Amino acid sequence: VSTVRELGGTLSMDTEAGRGTRFTITLPLTLLILNVLLITVGGQRFAVSQSAVQEIVAVDDSEFKKIGARLLVPYRGSVLPVVPVWEMFRLSGNRNGRFHILVIGTDTEAVGLCVQRVTGQREIVVRPISDPNLKVPAVI
């Protein structure tokens, strides 16, 4: 009940003798339920919309190639530009070993988000940030 209230919703109960009880949960339309992948980067947990991820590829740090400022990994007979999520959020953490690349976008315009671990998947409730002036690096 407290979670429903926190989300700005209501919980009601209607009982009819001989018919049973109906529980109704009403949530504001400003909420959105998403299926997400849970990832770990620099010891922090994040959620990425599953619908945005085309594929998850496991790579070793030895597979990364740096050309200028771009980081690339071999992918389906070509190369995939990669963005390490820990750099986007200025996080520390292990930069050696095995990583997971979340392939985002289409075949011709794909990019990989490099994360340390994919820890699971879940349905989450998303609601708007209450402070419209809040700025988070790398988040639009």
C-alpha positions as a Markdown table, in Angstrom:
| # | Residue | x | y | z |
|---|---|---|---|---|
| 1 | Val | 0.0 | 0.0 | 0.0 |
| 2 | Ser | 2.8 | 2.5 | 0.9 |
| 3 | Thr | 4.5 | 1.9 | -2.5 |
| 4 | Val | 1.2 | 2.6 | -4.3 |
| 5 | Arg | 0.9 | 5.9 | -2.3 |
| 6 | Glu | 4.5 | 6.8 | -3.1 |
| 7 | Leu | 3.7 | 6.5 | -6.8 |
| 8 | Gly | 0.7 | 8.8 | -6.4 |
| 9 | Gly | -1.8 | 6.0 | -6.8 |
| 10 | Thr | -4.7 | 4.5 | -4.8 |
| 11 | Leu | -5.7 | 1.0 | -3.7 |
| 12 | Ser | -9.4 | 0.2 | -3.3 |
| 13 | Met | -11.2 | -2.9 | -2.2 |
| 14 | Asp | -14.8 | -3.8 | -3.1 |
| 15 | Thr | -16.4 | -6.9 | -1.5 |
| 16 | Glu | -19.7 | -8.4 | -2.5 |
| 17 | Ala | -21.2 | -11.2 | -0.4 |
| 18 | Gly | -21.2 | -14.5 | -2.3 |
| 19 | Arg | -19.2 | -13.0 | -5.2 |
| 20 | Gly | -15.8 | -12.2 | -3.7 |
| 21 | Thr | -13.5 | -9.3 | -3.3 |
| 22 | Arg | -12.0 | -7.0 | -6.0 |
| 23 | Phe | -8.8 | -5.1 | -5.4 |
| 24 | Thr | -8.2 | -2.1 | -7.8 |
| 25 | Ile | -4.8 | -0.4 | -8.0 |
| 26 | Thr | -4.9 | 3.0 | -9.8 |
| 27 | Leu | -1.6 | 4.6 | -10.9 |
| 28 | Pro | -1.1 | 8.0 | -12.6 |
| 29 | Leu | -0.7 | 7.9 | -16.4 |
| 30 | Thr | 2.7 | 9.7 | -16.0 |
| 31 | Leu | 4.1 | 6.4 | -14.9 |
| 32 | Leu | 5.6 | 3.9 | -17.3 |
| 33 | Ile | 6.4 | 0.2 | -16.7 |
| 34 | Leu | 9.5 | -1.0 | -18.6 |
| 35 | Asn | 11.3 | -4.3 | -19.0 |
| 36 | Val | 15.0 | -3.5 | -18.3 |
| 37 | Leu | 18.3 | -5.2 | -18.1 |
| 38 | Leu | 20.1 | -4.6 | -14.8 |
| 39 | Ile | 23.8 | -3.8 | -15.3 |
| 40 | Thr | 26.7 | -3.1 | -13.0 |
| 41 | Val | 29.3 | -0.5 | -13.7 |
| 42 | Gly | 32.0 | 0.7 | -11.3 |
| 43 | Gly | 30.1 | -0.9 | -8.4 |
| 44 | Gln | 26.9 | 1.0 | -9.3 |
| 45 | Arg | 23.7 | -0.6 | -10.6 |
| 46 | Phe | 21.9 | 0.8 | -13.6 |
| 47 | Ala | 18.9 | -0.2 | -15.7 |
| 48 | Val | 18.8 | -0.2 | -19.5 |
| 49 | Ser | 15.6 | -0.6 | -21.5 |
| 50 | Gln | 15.5 | -4.1 | -22.9 |
| 51 | Ser | 13.7 | -2.9 | -26.1 |
| 52 | Ala | 16.8 | -0.7 | -26.9 |
| 53 | Val | 19.2 | -3.6 | -26.7 |
| 54 | Gln | 19.6 | -5.6 | -29.9 |
| 55 | Glu | 22.2 | -8.1 | -28.6 |
| 56 | Ile | 24.6 | -8.7 | -25.8 |
| 57 | Val | 28.1 | -9.7 | -26.7 |
| 58 | Ala | 30.8 | -10.9 | -24.3 |
| 59 | Val | 34.3 | -9.6 | -25.0 |
| 60 | Asp | 37.8 | -9.8 | -23.4 |
| 61 | Asp | 39.7 | -6.6 | -22.9 |
| 62 | Ser | 42.3 | -7.8 | -25.5 |
| 63 | Glu | 39.6 | -7.5 | -28.2 |
| 64 | Phe | 39.3 | -3.7 | -27.9 |
| 65 | Lys | 41.1 | -1.6 | -30.5 |
| 66 | Lys | 41.7 | 2.1 | -30.1 |
| 67 | Ile | 41.8 | 4.3 | -33.2 |
| 68 | Gly | 42.3 | 7.9 | -32.3 |
| 69 | Ala | 39.7 | 8.7 | -29.6 |
| 70 | Arg | 37.4 | 5.9 | -30.7 |
| 71 | Leu | 37.2 | 2.5 | -29.0 |
| 72 | Leu | 36.2 | -0.4 | -31.3 |
| 73 | Val | 35.5 | -4.1 | -31.0 |
| 74 | Pro | 35.1 | -6.7 | -33.7 |
| 75 | Tyr | 31.4 | -7.4 | -34.4 |
| 76 | Arg | 29.8 | -9.5 | -37.2 |
| 77 | Gly | 32.6 | -9.2 | -39.7 |
| 78 | Ser | 33.0 | -5.4 | -39.1 |
| 79 | Val | 33.8 | -3.2 | -36.1 |
| 80 | Leu | 31.4 | -1.7 | -33.5 |
| 81 | Pro | 32.1 | 1.7 | -31.8 |
| 82 | Val | 32.0 | 1.2 | -28.1 |
| 83 | Val | 31.3 | 3.6 | -25.2 |
| 84 | Pro | 32.4 | 2.5 | -21.8 |
| 85 | Val | 29.6 | 3.3 | -19.4 |
| 86 | Trp | 32.0 | 4.0 | -16.5 |
| 87 | Glu | 33.5 | 6.9 | -18.5 |
| 88 | Met | 30.1 | 8.3 | -19.2 |
| 89 | Phe | 29.3 | 8.5 | -15.5 |
| 90 | Arg | 32.9 | 9.1 | -14.4 |
| 91 | Leu | 33.0 | 5.9 | -12.3 |
| 92 | Ser | 36.0 | 3.9 | -11.2 |
| 93 | Gly | 36.2 | 0.2 | -11.5 |
| 94 | Asn | 38.1 | -2.7 | -13.1 |
| 95 | Arg | 39.0 | -2.0 | -16.7 |
| 96 | Asn | 40.6 | -5.3 | -17.4 |
| 97 | Gly | 39.1 | -8.8 | -18.0 |
| 98 | Arg | 35.8 | -9.8 | -19.5 |
| 99 | Phe | 33.0 | -7.3 | -20.4 |
| 100 | His | 29.6 | -7.2 | -21.9 |
| 101 | Ile | 28.7 | -5.0 | -24.8 |
| 102 | Leu | 25.1 | -4.0 | -25.1 |
| 103 | Val | 24.5 | -3.4 | -28.8 |
| 104 | Ile | 22.1 | -0.5 | -29.3 |
| 105 | Gly | 20.7 | 0.8 | -32.6 |
| 106 | Thr | 20.4 | -0.7 | -36.1 |
| 107 | Asp | 23.0 | -2.7 | -38.0 |
| 108 | Thr | 24.1 | 0.4 | -39.9 |
| 109 | Glu | 24.1 | 2.7 | -36.9 |
| 110 | Ala | 24.9 | 0.5 | -34.0 |
| 111 | Val | 26.9 | 1.4 | -30.9 |
| 112 | Gly | 28.0 | -0.7 | -28.0 |
| 113 | Leu | 27.6 | 0.2 | -24.4 |
| 114 | Cys | 30.4 | -1.5 | -22.5 |
| 115 | Val | 29.5 | -2.7 | -19.0 |
| 116 | Gln | 31.2 | -4.9 | -16.4 |
| 117 | Arg | 28.3 | -7.2 | -15.7 |
| 118 | Val | 24.7 | -7.9 | -16.8 |
| 119 | Thr | 23.1 | -9.0 | -13.5 |
| 120 | Gly | 19.5 | -9.7 | -14.6 |
| 121 | Gln | 16.3 | -8.4 | -15.9 |
| 122 | Arg | 13.2 | -6.9 | -14.2 |
| 123 | Glu | 10.1 | -4.8 | -14.7 |
| 124 | Ile | 10.4 | -1.4 | -13.3 |
| 125 | Val | 8.1 | 1.6 | -12.8 |
| 126 | Val | 9.5 | 4.8 | -14.2 |
| 127 | Arg | 8.2 | 8.2 | -13.2 |
| 128 | Pro | 9.4 | 11.7 | -14.2 |
| 129 | Ile | 12.2 | 13.4 | -12.3 |
| 130 | Ser | 10.5 | 16.0 | -10.1 |
| 131 | Asp | 13.3 | 18.6 | -10.6 |
| 132 | Pro | 13.3 | 19.6 | -14.3 |
| 133 | Asn | 16.7 | 21.4 | -13.8 |
| 134 | Leu | 18.5 | 18.3 | -12.6 |
| 135 | Lys | 21.4 | 17.5 | -15.0 |
| 136 | Val | 23.0 | 14.0 | -15.0 |
| 137 | Pro | 26.1 | 13.5 | -17.2 |
| 138 | Ala | 25.4 | 11.4 | -20.4 |
| 139 | Val | 21.6 | 11.2 | -19.7 |
| 140 | Ile | 19.3 | 13.1 | -22.1 |
